[in-house]
Amino acid sequence: MNFNLVQPLRFFFGGGIYHHVANLTVVIMALAILYLVGLKIWPVSFLLWVSLIVFASIAIWRAGDFFQPAADYVQEKHKLPESIKAAVIDAIASSFPEFCVAVIAVILLGRAEVGISSIVGSALYNVLIIPAAAGLVAKGPMKIGKEVVWRDSLMYFGVVILLLVALLAFPNAWGLGVAALFILAYVGYIFWLNIDYRKHKKNLAHEDTDVSVSEDTDVSVSEDADASDEGEESELEIRDESHAWKWILGMMLVMGLASHILVEASIQLGDLLGIDAVIMGFIVIAAGTSVPDTVLSVLSAKRGNYDAAISNVFGSNIFDICICLSVPILLALVLTGAVTPVNLPQIELVYMLVGATALAIYLFWSDNYTLTKTKSTIMFGIYLLIILVAMAL
């Protein structure tokens, strides 16, 4: 039986960018050959690492894009509210690149600070750039639900403070105690979500039949409009829940492999440019691994699901800090029997995250929980300013 590799790759990357990715792959292969035969001059090395970073980011983006219909199917199957689906299912899968980065940094590189800086940078990107992008693509000002602001954002702010306290109290090494604190924080968040989920189910049980029919009609029209807008990007058809979970797990695997490429290429590029790996993690790796979060939130904003667009940001960040940092520490403890060394002299990065998070919460809360395009532009500007400051550290 003949196997045509081009067809699945074309389906995965999409007809619009497949040829660009194919050309990029040819360039990467040519540069890799030159590099391996010993031609490690600056232009060859620079282009090779940059090309690999771009390729890995595209792969992460597309994997996150394919994850969306699978997550939607699971949500509809179990009648999960949009905000809970975004804060848990979307957040876990879209945060898998950050988890892989943390595992690579702790287990393979022995440099937990690279994983920490990547997650801090990703959290900063998520809390500023993703809401800003969602706010700019939305048809109008984004009206955000109160429960998202007072549940997800405040829980996330508490987790950020917990991260800062952990770094100040245990600046040299993290072990079972720190990992347990982060895991308990995430369990508390899930418990809080479960309470809201039960309330949501009770509200559904009390809805009138006429209201339900009306809502079903509205959703159907909206979905048709979305399908016509997205065109080729909605080609994936989910047959059943088992099929949906296969896509979820498959795309998590793709994101994991792409994340490994992203980490290695970013560190090599940083060495070439004389930039510390921690700063590369904070800027380059963080942005690359945050692509799925960006895709999911922007799609939600386009569809008018504003709570999902913002809830995914906070849910993803909470998962990043609580799980993506604690589980690699536990794995290292099991594999080596030793605590994980931590050396993060750039503690200012975490202070900037605390300030940016507080500002973002204020912007979400002000003007009666409305995110305008002006606020979105301000968030973009703040992110760029923080990046410039980080480069100077």
C-alpha positions as CSV (number, residue, x, y, z in Angstrom):
1,M,0.0,0.0,0.0
2,N,1.5,3.3,-1.0
3,F,1.6,6.1,1.6
4,N,1.5,9.6,0.4
5,L,3.2,11.8,3.0
6,V,2.3,15.1,1.1
7,Q,-1.5,14.7,1.6
8,P,-1.5,14.6,5.5
9,L,1.1,17.3,5.7
10,R,-1.0,19.5,3.3
11,F,-4.1,18.8,5.5
12,F,-2.2,19.6,8.7
13,F,-0.6,22.8,7.6
14,G,-3.5,23.9,5.3
15,G,-3.4,24.8,1.7
16,G,-2.7,28.4,2.4
17,I,0.6,27.9,4.0
18,Y,1.7,24.4,3.0
19,H,3.9,25.6,0.2
20,H,5.6,28.1,2.4
21,V,6.2,25.5,5.0
22,A,7.6,23.1,2.3
23,N,9.9,25.8,1.1
24,L,11.0,26.5,4.7
25,T,11.7,22.8,5.2
26,V,13.9,22.8,2.1
27,V,15.8,25.8,3.5
28,I,16.2,24.1,6.9
29,M,17.6,20.9,5.3
30,A,20.1,22.8,3.2
31,L,21.3,24.9,6.1
32,A,21.5,21.8,8.3
33,I,23.7,20.0,5.8
34,L,26.0,23.0,5.6
35,Y,26.1,23.2,9.4
36,L,26.8,19.5,9.9
37,V,29.7,19.4,7.4
38,G,31.4,22.1,9.4
39,L,30.3,25.3,7.7
40,K,29.2,27.0,11.0
41,I,29.7,30.5,9.9
42,W,27.5,33.2,11.4
43,P,25.0,33.6,8.5
44,V,24.4,29.8,8.2
45,S,24.0,29.3,12.0
46,F,21.7,32.4,12.4
47,L,19.4,31.4,9.5
48,L,19.3,27.8,10.6
49,W,18.2,28.6,14.2
50,V,15.7,31.3,13.1
51,S,14.2,28.9,10.5
52,L,13.8,26.2,13.1
53,I,12.1,28.6,15.5
54,V,9.7,29.7,12.8
55,F,9.0,26.1,11.8
56,A,8.4,25.0,15.4
57,S,6.1,27.9,16.1
58,I,4.0,27.2,13.0
59,A,3.7,23.5,14.0
60,I,2.6,24.5,17.5
61,W,0.1,26.9,16.0
62,R,-1.4,24.4,13.7
63,A,-1.6,21.7,16.4
64,G,-3.5,24.2,18.6
65,D,-5.8,25.0,15.6
66,F,-6.7,21.4,15.1
67,F,-7.2,20.9,18.8
68,Q,-10.1,23.4,18.7
69,P,-12.8,21.3,17.0
70,A,-11.9,18.3,19.2
71,A,-12.2,20.4,22.4
72,D,-15.5,21.8,21.1
73,Y,-16.8,18.3,20.6
74,V,-15.9,17.2,24.1
75,Q,-17.5,20.4,25.5
76,E,-20.8,19.8,23.7
77,K,-20.8,16.1,24.6
78,H,-20.6,16.9,28.3
79,K,-22.5,20.2,28.1
80,L,-19.6,22.1,29.7
81,P,-19.9,26.0,30.0
82,E,-17.6,27.9,27.6
83,S,-15.6,29.4,30.4
84,I,-14.9,26.1,32.1
85,K,-14.0,24.4,28.9
86,A,-11.6,27.2,28.1
87,A,-10.1,27.3,31.6
88,V,-9.5,23.5,31.8
89,I,-9.6,21.6,28.5
90,D,-8.3,24.3,26.2
91,A,-5.8,25.5,28.9
92,I,-4.3,22.0,29.5
93,A,-3.8,21.1,25.8
94,S,-2.6,24.6,24.7
95,S,-0.2,24.7,27.6
96,F,1.4,21.4,26.7
97,P,4.3,23.2,24.9
98,E,5.1,25.0,28.1
99,F,5.0,21.7,30.0
100,C,7.4,20.2,27.5
101,V,9.7,23.2,27.8
102,A,9.8,22.8,31.6
103,V,10.5,19.1,31.4
104,I,13.3,19.7,28.9
105,A,14.8,22.5,31.0
106,V,14.7,20.6,34.3
107,I,15.4,17.0,33.2
108,L,17.5,17.3,30.0
109,L,19.3,20.7,30.5
110,G,19.4,20.8,34.3
111,R,18.5,24.5,34.1
112,A,15.1,25.0,35.8
113,E,15.5,28.8,35.4
114,V,15.0,28.4,31.7
115,G,11.7,26.7,32.2
116,I,10.7,29.2,34.9
117,S,11.6,32.2,32.6
118,S,9.7,30.6,29.7
119,I,6.6,30.2,31.8
120,V,6.9,33.7,33.3
121,G,7.3,35.1,29.7
122,S,4.4,33.0,28.4
123,A,2.2,34.2,31.3
124,L,3.1,37.8,30.5
125,Y,2.4,37.2,26.8
126,N,-0.9,35.5,27.6
127,V,-2.1,38.2,30.0
128,L,-1.2,41.2,27.7
129,I,-0.9,40.1,24.1
130,I,-3.6,37.5,23.8
131,P,-6.4,39.7,25.3
132,A,-5.1,42.6,23.2
133,A,-5.3,40.5,20.0
134,A,-8.7,39.2,21.0
135,G,-9.9,42.7,21.7
136,L,-8.7,44.0,18.3
137,V,-10.3,41.2,16.3
138,A,-13.6,41.3,18.1
139,K,-16.4,43.0,16.3
140,G,-16.9,45.5,19.1
141,P,-15.9,46.1,22.7
142,M,-15.5,42.8,24.6
143,K,-18.0,42.5,27.5
144,I,-16.4,40.1,30.0
145,G,-18.4,38.1,32.5
146,K,-17.9,39.1,36.2
147,E,-17.2,35.5,37.2
148,V,-14.2,35.4,34.8
149,V,-12.7,38.5,36.3
150,W,-13.4,37.7,39.9
151,R,-12.8,33.9,39.6
152,D,-10.1,33.3,37.0
153,S,-8.1,36.5,37.1
154,L,-8.0,36.7,40.9
155,M,-7.0,33.1,41.2
156,Y,-4.3,33.6,38.6
157,F,-3.0,36.7,40.5
158,G,-2.8,34.6,43.6
159,V,-0.8,32.0,41.8
160,V,1.6,34.6,40.5
161,I,2.2,35.8,44.0
162,L,2.7,32.2,45.1
163,L,5.4,31.9,42.4
164,L,7.1,35.1,43.6
165,V,7.0,33.9,47.2
166,A,8.5,30.5,46.2
167,L,11.4,32.2,44.4
168,L,12.1,34.5,47.3
169,A,11.8,31.8,50.0
170,F,13.6,29.1,48.0
171,P,16.0,30.9,45.6
172,N,18.5,28.1,45.2
173,A,16.5,24.8,45.0
174,W,12.9,23.5,44.7
175,G,11.8,20.2,46.0
176,L,8.6,18.3,47.1
177,G,7.3,21.1,49.3
178,V,7.2,23.7,46.5
179,A,5.8,21.3,44.0
180,A,3.1,20.3,46.5
181,L,2.1,23.9,47.1
182,F,1.6,24.5,43.3
183,I,-0.4,21.3,42.9
184,L,-2.6,22.2,45.8
185,A,-3.3,25.6,44.3
186,Y,-4.4,24.0,41.0
187,V,-6.6,21.5,42.9
188,G,-8.2,24.4,44.6
189,Y,-8.8,26.1,41.3
190,I,-10.5,23.0,39.8
191,F,-12.6,22.7,42.9
192,W,-13.8,26.3,42.5
193,L,-14.6,25.6,38.8
194,N,-16.5,22.5,39.8
195,I,-18.7,24.6,42.1
196,D,-19.5,26.9,39.2
197,Y,-20.1,24.0,36.9
198,R,-22.7,22.6,39.2
199,K,-24.4,26.0,39.4
200,H,-24.4,26.1,35.6
201,K,-26.1,22.7,35.4
202,K,-28.8,23.8,37.8
203,N,-29.4,26.9,35.7
204,L,-29.8,24.8,32.6
205,A,-32.3,22.5,34.3
206,H,-34.5,25.5,35.1
207,E,-34.5,27.0,31.6
208,D,-37.8,27.1,29.7
209,T,-38.1,24.9,26.5
210,D,-38.8,27.9,24.4
211,V,-35.7,29.7,25.5
212,S,-33.7,26.5,24.8
213,V,-35.1,26.2,21.3
214,S,-34.3,29.9,20.7
215,E,-30.7,29.5,21.9
216,D,-30.2,26.4,19.7
217,T,-31.3,28.3,16.7
218,D,-28.9,31.1,17.4
219,V,-26.0,28.7,18.0
220,S,-26.8,27.0,14.7
221,V,-26.8,30.2,12.8
222,S,-23.6,31.3,14.5
223,E,-21.8,28.0,13.7
224,D,-22.8,28.2,10.0
225,A,-21.4,31.7,9.9
226,D,-18.2,30.6,11.5
227,A,-17.9,27.7,9.1
228,S,-18.2,30.0,6.1
229,D,-15.7,32.5,7.6
230,E,-13.1,29.9,8.4
231,G,-13.3,28.0,5.1
232,E,-10.6,25.4,4.8
233,E,-9.6,25.8,8.4
234,S,-12.7,23.8,9.6
235,E,-12.1,20.7,7.5
236,L,-11.6,18.4,10.5
237,E,-14.7,16.4,11.2
238,I,-15.0,14.6,14.6
239,R,-17.0,11.3,14.5
240,D,-17.3,10.5,18.2
241,E,-15.7,11.3,21.5
242,S,-13.0,8.6,21.1
243,H,-12.0,10.3,17.8
244,A,-11.9,13.7,19.5
245,W,-9.6,12.5,22.2
246,K,-7.3,10.9,19.6
247,W,-6.9,14.3,18.0
248,I,-6.3,16.0,21.3
249,L,-3.6,13.5,22.3
250,G,-2.1,13.5,18.8
251,M,-1.9,17.3,18.7
252,M,-0.3,17.4,22.2
253,L,2.4,15.0,20.9
254,V,3.1,17.3,17.9
255,M,3.3,20.3,20.2
256,G,5.7,18.4,22.4
257,L,8.1,17.6,19.6
258,A,7.9,21.1,18.2
259,S,8.6,22.5,21.6
260,H,11.8,20.5,21.9
261,I,12.9,22.0,18.5
262,L,11.9,25.4,19.7
263,V,13.9,25.2,23.0
264,E,17.1,23.9,21.3
265,A,17.0,26.4,18.5
266,S,16.3,29.3,20.8
267,I,19.2,28.5,23.1
268,Q,21.5,28.0,20.2
269,L,20.4,31.4,18.7
270,G,20.9,33.0,22.1
271,D,24.4,31.6,22.3
272,L,25.1,33.0,18.9
273,L,23.8,36.4,19.7
274,G,25.3,36.5,23.2
275,I,21.9,36.6,24.9
276,D,21.4,34.6,28.1
277,A,19.2,31.5,27.9
278,V,16.9,32.9,30.6
279,I,16.1,36.0,28.4
280,M,15.6,33.8,25.3
281,G,13.2,31.7,27.3
282,F,11.4,34.8,28.5
283,I,11.0,36.3,25.0
284,V,11.4,33.8,22.2
285,I,10.4,30.4,23.7
286,A,7.5,32.0,25.6
287,A,6.1,33.6,22.5
288,G,6.5,30.4,20.5
289,T,4.8,28.2,23.0
290,S,1.9,30.7,23.5
291,V,0.8,30.4,19.8
292,P,-2.0,27.8,20.6
293,D,-3.4,30.1,23.4
294,T,-3.4,33.0,20.9
295,V,-5.2,30.9,18.3
296,L,-7.9,29.6,20.7
297,S,-8.6,33.0,22.2
298,V,-8.7,34.9,18.9
299,L,-11.1,32.3,17.4
300,S,-13.3,32.6,20.5
301,A,-13.3,36.4,20.3
302,K,-14.3,36.2,16.6
303,R,-17.2,34.0,17.5
304,G,-18.3,36.4,20.2
305,N,-17.4,34.0,23.1
306,Y,-15.6,36.7,25.0
307,D,-15.6,34.8,28.3
308,A,-13.9,31.9,26.7
309,A,-11.3,34.1,25.1
310,I,-10.3,35.6,28.4
311,S,-10.9,32.5,30.6
312,N,-8.5,30.5,28.4
313,V,-5.8,33.0,29.1
314,F,-6.0,32.8,32.9
315,G,-6.7,29.0,32.9
316,S,-3.7,28.4,30.7
317,N,-1.4,30.6,32.9
318,I,-2.6,28.9,36.1
319,F,-1.9,25.5,34.6
320,D,1.5,26.7,33.4
321,I,2.7,27.9,36.8
322,C,1.0,25.2,39.0
323,I,1.5,22.1,36.9
324,C,4.2,22.8,34.3
325,L,6.6,23.8,37.1
326,S,5.6,21.3,39.7
327,V,5.4,18.0,37.7
328,P,8.9,18.3,36.2
329,I,10.3,18.9,39.7
330,L,8.5,15.8,40.9
331,L,9.9,13.8,37.9
332,A,13.4,15.0,38.6
333,L,12.9,14.0,42.3
334,V,11.8,10.5,41.2
335,L,14.5,10.0,38.6
336,T,17.5,11.5,40.5
337,G,16.4,11.6,44.1
338,A,17.6,15.2,44.3
339,V,15.9,18.6,44.5
340,T,15.9,20.8,41.4
341,P,18.6,23.6,41.4
342,V,17.1,27.1,40.7
343,N,19.2,30.0,39.7
344,L,17.2,33.0,38.5
345,P,19.1,36.2,39.0
346,Q,16.6,38.1,36.8
347,I,13.9,38.1,39.5
348,E,12.8,41.4,38.1
349,L,11.0,39.4,35.4
350,V,8.6,38.1,38.0
351,Y,8.0,41.5,39.5
352,M,7.1,42.8,36.0
353,L,4.7,39.9,35.6
354,V,3.0,40.8,39.0
355,G,2.6,44.4,37.9
356,A,1.4,43.5,34.4
357,T,-1.2,41.1,35.9
358,A,-2.5,43.7,38.3
359,L,-2.8,46.2,35.4
360,A,-4.6,43.7,33.2
361,I,-7.1,42.8,35.9
362,Y,-7.8,46.5,36.3
363,L,-8.4,47.0,32.5
364,F,-10.8,44.0,32.5
365,W,-12.7,45.3,35.5
366,S,-12.9,49.0,34.5
367,D,-15.7,50.4,32.2
368,N,-18.1,47.8,33.5
369,Y,-16.0,44.8,32.6
370,T,-15.4,45.9,29.0
371,L,-12.2,45.5,27.0
372,T,-12.1,48.2,24.3
373,K,-9.7,48.5,21.4
374,T,-7.9,51.4,23.1
375,K,-7.2,49.2,26.1
376,S,-6.0,46.5,23.8
377,T,-3.5,48.9,22.2
378,I,-2.3,49.9,25.6
379,M,-1.7,46.3,26.5
380,F,0.4,45.8,23.4
381,G,2.5,48.8,24.2
382,I,3.1,47.7,27.8
383,Y,4.3,44.3,26.6
384,L,6.8,45.8,24.1
385,L,8.1,48.1,26.9
386,I,8.6,45.1,29.2
387,I,10.5,43.2,26.5
388,L,12.8,46.2,26.0
389,V,13.5,46.3,29.8
390,A,14.1,42.6,29.9
391,M,16.7,42.8,27.1
392,A,18.6,45.3,29.2
393,L,18.8,43.1,32.3
